[in-house]
Structures are given as C-alpha cells and as structure tokens.
C-alpha cells in the first residue's frame, strides 16, 4: 500500500480528449448550473427589492404588481445588486 506514491512515472495526457458525447454533456451541465445559480440570485434580489420597498418597519403593503415588478427588475440582478449596495 502506498507503493505508487513514490513512483516517478508521469503518464502522457497530451492526447486525452473528451468524446463528443461527453463534451456535449459537460457543456449542458455547465449551462444548467449557470442557469440555476442565475435563478437563485434572481429570487434573492426579488426578495431584497420587495423588502426594501416595504420600508424599515414593513408597514407599506406590496401587491402583486410590486412583486411582478421586482421579478422583472431582478432579471438584471447585477444592476440591482449595484443599486442595493450603493444606496444602503
């Protein structure tokens, strides 16, 4: 056990490539991860906008229009995050 740890043999991996099916699967998986993370941040910014609009004591009522507006605005969440950071 552990005999292979002292080996100086380094395999040549210069010609190792992904098969077309694996390449497509990797690209698809990366896209799905990116989409999922984008959706998570969208939900978080929607909640942050609604919380900001409700005021410091949560006394302002927000209706379905405000929620829909926050959802539409949160699609551009990098801009919303910049707005929230600059005004807090």
Biopython code that builds the backbone (N, CA, C, O; Angstrom):
import numpy as np
from Bio.PDB.StructureBuilder import StructureBuilder

atoms = [
    (1, "UNK", "N", (0.839, -1.178, 0.000)),
    (1, "UNK", "CA", (0.000, 0.000, 0.000)),
    (1, "UNK", "C", (0.885, 1.242, 0.000)),
    (1, "UNK", "O", (1.837, 1.329, 0.776)),
    (2, "UNK", "N", (0.579, 2.184, -0.852)),
    (2, "UNK", "CA", (1.353, 3.395, -0.915)),
    (2, "UNK", "C", (2.560, 3.293, -1.822)),
    (2, "UNK", "O", (3.314, 4.258, -1.945)),
    (3, "UNK", "N", (2.769, 2.135, -2.470)),
    (3, "UNK", "CA", (3.939, 1.967, -3.321)),
    (3, "UNK", "C", (3.867, 2.881, -4.542)),
    (3, "UNK", "O", (4.899, 3.326, -5.043)),
    (4, "UNK", "N", (2.676, 3.159, -5.016)),
    (4, "UNK", "CA", (2.554, 4.007, -6.198)),
    (4, "UNK", "C", (2.780, 5.475, -5.872)),
    (4, "UNK", "O", (2.892, 6.282, -6.795)),
    (5, "UNK", "N", (2.852, 5.856, -4.613)),
    (5, "UNK", "CA", (3.090, 7.241, -4.250)),
    (5, "UNK", "C", (4.528, 7.663, -4.497)),
    (5, "UNK", "O", (4.806, 8.849, -4.676)),
    (6, "UNK", "N", (5.437, 6.708, -4.507)),
    (6, "UNK", "CA", (6.842, 7.039, -4.718)),
    (6, "UNK", "C", (7.248, 6.868, -6.175)),
    (6, "UNK", "O", (8.419, 7.054, -6.505)),
    (7, "UNK", "N", (6.336, 6.529, -7.036)),
    (7, "UNK", "CA", (6.651, 6.340, -8.453)),
    (7, "UNK", "C", (6.910, 7.691, -9.120)),
    (7, "UNK", "O", (6.229, 8.674, -8.826)),
    (8, "UNK", "N", (7.879, 7.734, -10.005)),
    (8, "UNK", "CA", (8.191, 8.956, -10.740)),
    (8, "UNK", "C", (7.581, 8.944, -12.134)),
    (8, "UNK", "O", (7.803, 9.868, -12.916)),
    (9, "UNK", "N", (6.816, 7.907, -12.449)),
    (9, "UNK", "CA", (6.191, 7.798, -13.771)),
    (9, "UNK", "C", (5.068, 8.824, -13.893)),
    (9, "UNK", "O", (4.169, 8.891, -13.055)),
    (10, "UNK", "N", (5.144, 9.621, -14.959)),
    (10, "UNK", "CA", (4.101, 10.596, -15.244)),
    (10, "UNK", "C", (3.451, 10.232, -16.567)),
    (10, "UNK", "O", (4.114, 10.282, -17.603)),
    (11, "UNK", "N", (2.179, 9.868, -16.567)),
    (11, "UNK", "CA", (1.537, 9.482, -17.819)),
    (11, "UNK", "C", (1.381, 10.681, -18.746)),
    (11, "UNK", "O", (1.170, 11.807, -18.297)),
    (12, "UNK", "N", (1.487, 10.422, -20.036)),
    (12, "UNK", "CA", (1.337, 11.472, -21.042)),
    (12, "UNK", "C", (-0.160, 11.699, -21.284)),
    (12, "UNK", "O", (-0.840, 10.832, -21.834)),
    (13, "UNK", "N", (-0.667, 12.858, -20.876)),
    (13, "UNK", "CA", (-2.093, 13.166, -21.060)),
    (13, "UNK", "C", (-2.313, 14.205, -22.155)),
    (13, "UNK", "O", (-3.383, 14.806, -22.239)),
    (14, "UNK", "N", (-1.305, 14.412, -22.987)),
    (14, "UNK", "CA", (-1.418, 15.442, -24.016)),
    (14, "UNK", "C", (-2.430, 15.089, -25.102)),
    (14, "UNK", "O", (-2.965, 15.988, -25.752)),
    (15, "UNK", "N", (-2.701, 13.821, -25.311)),
    (15, "UNK", "CA", (-3.636, 13.413, -26.365)),
    (15, "UNK", "C", (-4.985, 12.967, -25.803)),
    (15, "UNK", "O", (-5.785, 12.367, -26.522)),
    (16, "UNK", "N", (-5.242, 13.248, -24.546)),
    (16, "UNK", "CA", (-6.511, 12.873, -23.936)),
    (16, "UNK", "C", (-7.540, 13.950, -24.257)),
    (16, "UNK", "O", (-7.345, 15.121, -23.929)),
    (17, "UNK", "N", (-8.617, 13.559, -24.887)),
    (17, "UNK", "CA", (-9.693, 14.493, -25.221)),
    (17, "UNK", "C", (-11.027, 13.872, -24.818)),
    (17, "UNK", "O", (-11.141, 12.658, -24.646)),
    (18, "UNK", "N", (-12.016, 14.719, -24.673)),
    (18, "UNK", "CA", (-13.359, 14.233, -24.356)),
    (18, "UNK", "C", (-14.032, 13.727, -25.621)),
    (18, "UNK", "O", (-13.803, 14.251, -26.711)),
    (19, "UNK", "N", (-14.849, 12.720, -25.471)),
    (19, "UNK", "CA", (-15.643, 12.257, -26.612)),
    (19, "UNK", "C", (-16.711, 13.312, -26.903)),
    (19, "UNK", "O", (-17.046, 14.106, -26.023)),
    (20, "UNK", "N", (-17.244, 13.331, -28.111)),
    (20, "UNK", "CA", (-18.276, 14.328, -28.428)),
    (20, "UNK", "C", (-19.488, 14.271, -27.490)),
    (20, "UNK", "O", (-20.069, 15.304, -27.160)),
    (21, "UNK", "N", (-19.862, 13.071, -27.066)),
    (21, "UNK", "CA", (-20.999, 12.953, -26.153)),
    (21, "UNK", "C", (-20.666, 13.555, -24.791)),
    (21, "UNK", "O", (-21.487, 14.254, -24.197)),
    (22, "UNK", "N", (-19.451, 13.278, -24.297)),
    (22, "UNK", "CA", (-19.047, 13.841, -23.003)),
    (22, "UNK", "C", (-18.895, 15.357, -23.083)),
    (22, "UNK", "O", (-19.235, 16.072, -22.141)),
    (23, "UNK", "N", (-18.382, 15.843, -24.215)),
    (23, "UNK", "CA", (-18.232, 17.286, -24.390)),
    (23, "UNK", "C", (-19.577, 17.974, -24.349)),
    (23, "UNK", "O", (-19.731, 19.008, -23.699)),
    (24, "UNK", "N", (-20.560, 17.405, -25.044)),
    (24, "UNK", "CA", (-21.907, 17.971, -25.033)),
    (24, "UNK", "C", (-22.504, 17.915, -23.629)),
    (24, "UNK", "O", (-23.137, 18.872, -23.182)),
    (25, "UNK", "N", (-22.304, 16.802, -22.938)),
    (25, "UNK", "CA", (-22.836, 16.659, -21.581)),
    (25, "UNK", "C", (-22.190, 17.661, -20.633)),
    (25, "UNK", "O", (-22.872, 18.226, -19.778)),
    (26, "UNK", "N", (-20.887, 17.889, -20.768)),
    (26, "UNK", "CA", (-20.198, 18.863, -19.918)),
    (26, "UNK", "C", (-20.697, 20.282, -20.176)),
    (26, "UNK", "O", (-20.904, 21.054, -19.239)),
    (27, "UNK", "N", (-20.888, 20.622, -21.457)),
    (27, "UNK", "CA", (-21.399, 21.951, -21.785)),
    (27, "UNK", "C", (-22.822, 22.114, -21.268)),
    (27, "UNK", "O", (-23.170, 23.167, -20.733)),
    (28, "UNK", "N", (-23.643, 21.087, -21.422)),
    (28, "UNK", "CA", (-25.022, 21.130, -20.934)),
    (28, "UNK", "C", (-25.065, 21.264, -19.412)),
    (28, "UNK", "O", (-25.860, 22.036, -18.876)),
    (29, "UNK", "N", (-24.216, 20.517, -18.722)),
    (29, "UNK", "CA", (-24.173, 20.591, -17.260)),
    (29, "UNK", "C", (-23.731, 21.974, -16.790)),
    (29, "UNK", "O", (-24.294, 22.515, -15.838)),
    (30, "UNK", "N", (-22.734, 22.544, -17.449)),
    (30, "UNK", "CA", (-22.281, 23.886, -17.081)),
    (30, "UNK", "C", (-23.387, 24.908, -17.315)),
    (30, "UNK", "O", (-23.577, 25.810, -16.498)),
    (31, "UNK", "N", (-24.115, 24.780, -18.415)),
    (31, "UNK", "CA", (-25.225, 25.689, -18.688)),
    (31, "UNK", "C", (-26.342, 25.564, -17.671)),
    (31, "UNK", "O", (-26.916, 26.565, -17.245)),
    (32, "UNK", "N", (-26.651, 24.332, -17.281)),
    (32, "UNK", "CA", (-27.699, 24.132, -16.279)),
    (32, "UNK", "C", (-27.286, 24.701, -14.918)),
    (32, "UNK", "O", (-28.104, 25.299, -14.219)),
    (33, "UNK", "N", (-26.015, 24.513, -14.544)),
    (33, "UNK", "CA", (-25.528, 25.090, -13.289)),
    (33, "UNK", "C", (-25.600, 26.607, -13.324)),
    (33, "UNK", "O", (-26.031, 27.238, -12.359)),
    (34, "UNK", "N", (-25.176, 27.190, -14.436)),
    (34, "UNK", "CA", (-25.213, 28.651, -14.551)),
    (34, "UNK", "C", (-26.644, 29.163, -14.494)),
    (34, "UNK", "O", (-26.918, 30.175, -13.848)),
    (35, "UNK", "N", (-27.559, 28.468, -15.169)),
    (35, "UNK", "CA", (-28.966, 28.867, -15.130)),
    (35, "UNK", "C", (-29.556, 28.752, -13.738)),
    (35, "UNK", "O", (-30.321, 29.615, -13.309)),
    (36, "UNK", "N", (-29.202, 27.689, -13.033)),
    (36, "UNK", "CA", (-29.712, 27.507, -11.673)),
    (36, "UNK", "C", (-29.193, 28.596, -10.737)),
    (36, "UNK", "O", (-29.954, 29.148, -9.942)),
    (37, "UNK", "N", (-27.906, 28.904, -10.828)),
    (37, "UNK", "CA", (-27.353, 29.961, -9.980)),
    (37, "UNK", "C", (-27.952, 31.322, -10.329)),
    (37, "UNK", "O", (-28.198, 32.135, -9.439)),
    (38, "UNK", "N", (-28.185, 31.573, -11.608)),
    (38, "UNK", "CA", (-28.804, 32.836, -12.025)),
    (38, "UNK", "C", (-30.218, 32.935, -11.450)),
    (38, "UNK", "O", (-30.621, 33.998, -10.978)),
    (39, "UNK", "N", (-30.970, 31.837, -11.488)),
    (39, "UNK", "CA", (-32.330, 31.838, -10.941)),
    (39, "UNK", "C", (-32.320, 32.039, -9.426)),
    (39, "UNK", "O", (-33.185, 32.734, -8.892)),
    (40, "UNK", "N", (-31.363, 31.445, -8.734)),
    (40, "UNK", "CA", (-31.269, 31.623, -7.279)),
    (40, "UNK", "C", (-31.005, 33.084, -6.935)),
    (40, "UNK", "O", (-31.633, 33.637, -6.032)),
    (41, "UNK", "N", (-30.079, 33.707, -7.652)),
    (41, "UNK", "CA", (-29.775, 35.121, -7.385)),
    (41, "UNK", "C", (-30.958, 35.996, -7.781)),
    (41, "UNK", "O", (-31.212, 37.015, -7.138)),
    (42, "UNK", "N", (-31.683, 35.613, -8.831)),
    (42, "UNK", "CA", (-32.891, 36.361, -9.209)),
    (42, "UNK", "C", (-33.921, 36.346, -8.083)),
    (42, "UNK", "O", (-34.502, 37.383, -7.762)),
    (43, "UNK", "N", (-34.150, 35.190, -7.488)),
    (43, "UNK", "CA", (-35.105, 35.079, -6.384)),
    (43, "UNK", "C", (-34.628, 35.911, -5.197)),
    (43, "UNK", "O", (-35.425, 36.601, -4.561)),
    (44, "UNK", "N", (-33.328, 35.848, -4.898)),
    (44, "UNK", "CA", (-32.803, 36.616, -3.775)),
    (44, "UNK", "C", (-32.970, 38.112, -4.010)),
    (44, "UNK", "O", (-33.369, 38.832, -3.094)),
    (45, "UNK", "N", (-32.675, 38.601, -5.219)),
    (45, "UNK", "CA", (-32.808, 40.035, -5.474)),
    (45, "UNK", "C", (-34.263, 40.464, -5.505)),
    (45, "UNK", "O", (-34.576, 41.595, -5.134)),
    (46, "UNK", "N", (-35.167, 39.584, -5.940)),
    (46, "UNK", "CA", (-36.594, 39.906, -5.866)),
    (46, "UNK", "C", (-37.009, 40.126, -4.419)),
    (46, "UNK", "O", (-37.694, 41.100, -4.107)),
    (47, "UNK", "N", (-36.596, 39.230, -3.542)),
    (47, "UNK", "CA", (-36.920, 39.373, -2.118)),
    (47, "UNK", "C", (-36.277, 40.622, -1.520)),
    (47, "UNK", "O", (-36.888, 41.310, -0.702)),
    (48, "UNK", "N", (-35.038, 40.913, -1.935)),
    (48, "UNK", "CA", (-34.356, 42.100, -1.410)),
    (48, "UNK", "C", (-35.056, 43.378, -1.864)),
    (48, "UNK", "O", (-35.194, 44.316, -1.078)),
    (49, "UNK", "N", (-35.500, 43.428, -3.117)),
    (49, "UNK", "CA", (-36.217, 44.613, -3.610)),
    (49, "UNK", "C", (-37.538, 44.795, -2.882)),
    (49, "UNK", "O", (-37.870, 45.908, -2.475)),
    (50, "UNK", "N", (-38.288, 43.727, -2.714)),
    (50, "UNK", "CA", (-39.578, 43.825, -2.023)),
    (50, "UNK", "C", (-39.370, 44.254, -0.576)),
    (50, "UNK", "O", (-40.124, 45.072, -0.051)),
    (51, "UNK", "N", (-38.345, 43.700, 0.065)),
    (51, "UNK", "CA", (-38.056, 44.091, 1.441)),
    (51, "UNK", "C", (-37.687, 45.568, 1.518)),
    (51, "UNK", "O", (-38.083, 46.259, 2.457)),
    (52, "UNK", "N", (-36.934, 46.052, 0.539)),
    (52, "UNK", "CA", (-36.557, 47.468, 0.518)),
    (52, "UNK", "C", (-37.776, 48.346, 0.284)),
    (52, "UNK", "O", (-37.898, 49.403, 0.903)),
    (53, "UNK", "N", (-38.682, 47.931, -0.598)),
    (53, "UNK", "CA", (-39.871, 48.721, -0.906)),
    (53, "UNK", "C", (-40.864, 48.759, 0.248)),
    (53, "UNK", "O", (-41.659, 49.694, 0.352)),
    (54, "UNK", "N", (-40.826, 47.760, 1.108)),
    (54, "UNK", "CA", (-41.769, 47.721, 2.226)),
    (54, "UNK", "C", (-41.424, 48.731, 3.312)),
    (54, "UNK", "O", (-42.264, 49.032, 4.160)),
    (55, "UNK", "N", (-40.230, 49.247, 3.302)),
    (55, "UNK", "CA", (-39.852, 50.248, 4.286)),
    (55, "UNK", "C", (-39.178, 49.634, 5.492)),
    (55, "UNK", "O", (-39.111, 48.411, 5.617)),
    (56, "UNK", "N", (-38.671, 50.490, 6.394)),
    (56, "UNK", "CA", (-37.921, 49.988, 7.541)),
    (56, "UNK", "C", (-38.790, 49.261, 8.574)),
    (56, "UNK", "O", (-38.296, 48.403, 9.306)),
    (57, "UNK", "N", (-40.067, 49.598, 8.634)),
    (57, "UNK", "CA", (-40.947, 48.960, 9.619)),
    (57, "UNK", "C", (-41.904, 47.960, 8.976)),
    (57, "UNK", "O", (-42.795, 47.447, 9.653)),
    (58, "UNK", "N", (-41.743, 47.677, 7.706)),
    (58, "UNK", "CA", (-42.596, 46.752, 6.942)),
    (58, "UNK", "C", (-44.067, 47.142, 7.003)),
    (58, "UNK", "O", (-44.936, 46.277, 7.112)),
    (59, "UNK", "N", (-44.350, 48.446, 6.933)),
    (59, "UNK", "CA", (-45.730, 48.915, 7.031)),
    (59, "UNK", "C", (-46.352, 49.187, 5.667)),
    (59, "UNK", "O", (-47.572, 49.309, 5.566)),
    (60, "UNK", "N", (-45.553, 49.282, 4.630)),
    (60, "UNK", "CA", (-46.085, 49.550, 3.293)),
    (60, "UNK", "C", (-46.486, 48.220, 2.664)),
    (60, "UNK", "O", (-45.679, 47.295, 2.570)),
    (61, "UNK", "N", (-47.731, 48.139, 2.240)),
    (61, "UNK", "CA", (-48.215, 46.907, 1.626)),
    (61, "UNK", "C", (-47.712, 46.815, 0.186)),
    (61, "UNK", "O", (-47.688, 47.809, -0.539)),
    (62, "UNK", "N", (-47.318, 45.624, -0.210)),
    (62, "UNK", "CA", (-46.904, 45.392, -1.592)),
    (62, "UNK", "C", (-47.885, 44.406, -2.207)),
    (62, "UNK", "O", (-48.164, 43.351, -1.639)),
    (63, "UNK", "N", (-48.395, 44.761, -3.360)),
    (63, "UNK", "CA", (-49.352, 43.913, -4.046)),
    (63, "UNK", "C", (-48.688, 43.051, -5.104)),
    (63, "UNK", "O", (-47.463, 43.011, -5.216)),
    (64, "UNK", "N", (-49.516, 42.363, -5.879)),
    (64, "UNK", "CA", (-48.967, 41.500, -6.937)),
    (64, "UNK", "C", (-48.193, 42.289, -7.998)),
    (64, "UNK", "O", (-47.241, 41.770, -8.581)),
    (65, "UNK", "N", (-48.590, 43.522, -8.249)),
    (65, "UNK", "CA", (-47.874, 44.336, -9.224)),
    (65, "UNK", "C", (-46.454, 44.629, -8.791)),
    (65, "UNK", "O", (-45.533, 44.604, -9.608)),
    (66, "UNK", "N", (-46.268, 44.908, -7.496)),
    (66, "UNK", "CA", (-44.930, 45.168, -6.972)),
    (66, "UNK", "C", (-44.069, 43.908, -7.037)),
    (66, "UNK", "O", (-42.880, 43.975, -7.352)),
    (67, "UNK", "N", (-44.672, 42.767, -6.738)),
    (67, "UNK", "CA", (-43.924, 41.513, -6.813)),
    (67, "UNK", "C", (-43.521, 41.221, -8.258)),
    (67, "UNK", "O", (-42.389, 40.815, -8.517)),
    (68, "UNK", "N", (-44.446, 41.427, -9.197)),
    (68, "UNK", "CA", (-44.142, 41.208, -10.606)),
    (68, "UNK", "C", (-43.074, 42.194, -11.077)),
    (68, "UNK", "O", (-42.167, 41.820, -11.820)),
    (69, "UNK", "N", (-43.181, 43.446, -10.648)),
    (69, "UNK", "CA", (-42.163, 44.441, -10.998)),
    (69, "UNK", "C", (-40.796, 44.071, -10.458)),
    (69, "UNK", "O", (-39.788, 44.222, -11.149)),
    (70, "UNK", "N", (-40.757, 43.586, -9.221)),
    (70, "UNK", "CA", (-39.477, 43.170, -8.634)),
    (70, "UNK", "C", (-38.906, 41.971, -9.377)),
    (70, "UNK", "O", (-37.693, 41.870, -9.562)),
    (71, "UNK", "N", (-39.776, 41.067, -9.801)),
    (71, "UNK", "CA", (-39.315, 39.902, -10.554)),
    (71, "UNK", "C", (-38.735, 40.326, -11.901)),
    (71, "UNK", "O", (-37.704, 39.805, -12.326)),
    (72, "UNK", "N", (-39.395, 41.269, -12.570)),
    (72, "UNK", "CA", (-38.889, 41.758, -13.853)),
    (72, "UNK", "C", (-37.558, 42.487, -13.647)),
    (72, "UNK", "O", (-36.621, 42.288, -14.419)),
    (73, "UNK", "N", (-37.470, 43.326, -12.616)),
    (73, "UNK", "CA", (-36.223, 44.046, -12.355)),
    (73, "UNK", "C", (-35.086, 43.108, -11.947)),
    (73, "UNK", "O", (-33.917, 43.395, -12.208)),
    (74, "UNK", "N", (-35.425, 42.001, -11.316)),
    (74, "UNK", "CA", (-34.372, 41.109, -10.834)),
    (74, "UNK", "C", (-33.741, 40.297, -11.952)),
    (74, "UNK", "O", (-32.731, 39.633, -11.722)),
    (75, "UNK", "N", (-34.302, 40.329, -13.156)),
    (75, "UNK", "CA", (-33.636, 39.626, -14.253)),
    (75, "UNK", "C", (-32.285, 40.262, -14.557)),
    (75, "UNK", "O", (-31.376, 39.595, -15.050)),
    (76, "UNK", "N", (-32.158, 41.542, -14.264)),
    (76, "UNK", "CA", (-30.871, 42.234, -14.417)),
    (76, "UNK", "C", (-30.223, 42.355, -13.044)),
    (76, "UNK", "O", (-29.878, 43.459, -12.623)),
    (77, "UNK", "N", (-30.055, 41.254, -12.349)),
    (77, "UNK", "CA", (-29.625, 41.290, -10.959)),
    (77, "UNK", "C", (-28.259, 41.919, -10.735)),
    (77, "UNK", "O", (-28.048, 42.449, -9.644)),
    (78, "UNK", "N", (-27.317, 41.909, -11.666)),
    (78, "UNK", "CA", (-26.066, 42.631, -11.359)),
    (78, "UNK", "C", (-26.301, 44.131, -11.161)),
    (78, "UNK", "O", (-25.673, 44.754, -10.304)),
    (79, "UNK", "N", (-27.203, 44.705, -11.954)),
    (79, "UNK", "CA", (-27.516, 46.135, -11.808)),
    (79, "UNK", "C", (-28.261, 46.373, -10.497)),
    (79, "UNK", "O", (-28.009, 47.361, -9.807)),
    (80, "UNK", "N", (-29.173, 45.473, -10.155)),
    (80, "UNK", "CA", (-29.926, 45.600, -8.904)),
    (80, "UNK", "C", (-28.985, 45.492, -7.705)),
    (80, "UNK", "O", (-29.125, 46.237, -6.736)),
    (81, "UNK", "N", (-28.029, 44.568, -7.771)),
    (81, "UNK", "CA", (-27.081, 44.434, -6.666)),
    (81, "UNK", "C", (-26.248, 45.703, -6.516)),
    (81, "UNK", "O", (-25.976, 46.139, -5.397)),
    (82, "UNK", "N", (-25.847, 46.289, -7.627)),
    (82, "UNK", "CA", (-25.091, 47.544, -7.570)),
    (82, "UNK", "C", (-25.947, 48.644, -6.952)),
    (82, "UNK", "O", (-25.458, 49.422, -6.134)),
    (83, "UNK", "N", (-27.226, 48.715, -7.338)),
    (83, "UNK", "CA", (-28.155, 49.703, -6.774)),
    (83, "UNK", "C", (-28.303, 49.504, -5.262)),
    (83, "UNK", "O", (-28.236, 50.466, -4.497)),
    (84, "UNK", "N", (-28.502, 48.265, -4.840)),
    (84, "UNK", "CA", (-28.682, 47.998, -3.413)),
    (84, "UNK", "C", (-27.412, 48.296, -2.625)),
    (84, "UNK", "O", (-27.492, 48.786, -1.499)),
    (85, "UNK", "N", (-26.259, 48.015, -3.186)),
    (85, "UNK", "CA", (-25.008, 48.291, -2.482)),
    (85, "UNK", "C", (-24.709, 49.787, -2.414)),
    (85, "UNK", "O", (-24.180, 50.276, -1.416)),
    (86, "UNK", "N", (-25.048, 50.505, -3.473)),
    (86, "UNK", "CA", (-24.767, 51.950, -3.490)),
    (86, "UNK", "C", (-25.718, 52.740, -2.584)),
    (86, "UNK", "O", (-25.338, 53.794, -2.075)),
    (87, "UNK", "N", (-26.938, 52.255, -2.375)),
    (87, "UNK", "CA", (-27.943, 53.001, -1.620)),
    (87, "UNK", "C", (-28.205, 52.442, -0.229)),
    (87, "UNK", "O", (-29.181, 52.833, 0.410)),
    (88, "UNK", "N", (-27.376, 51.554, 0.246)),
    (88, "UNK", "CA", (-27.637, 51.030, 1.587)),
    (88, "UNK", "C", (-26.685, 51.582, 2.609)),
    (88, "UNK", "O", (-26.775, 51.236, 3.787)),
]
sb = StructureBuilder()
sb.init_structure("model")
sb.init_model(0)
sb.init_chain("A")
sb.init_seg("    ")
for serial, (resi, resn, name, xyz) in enumerate(atoms, 1):
    if name == "N":
        sb.init_residue(resn, " ", resi, " ")
    sb.init_atom(name, np.array(xyz, "f"), 0.0, 1.0, " ", f" {name:<3s}", serial, name[0])
structure = sb.get_structure()
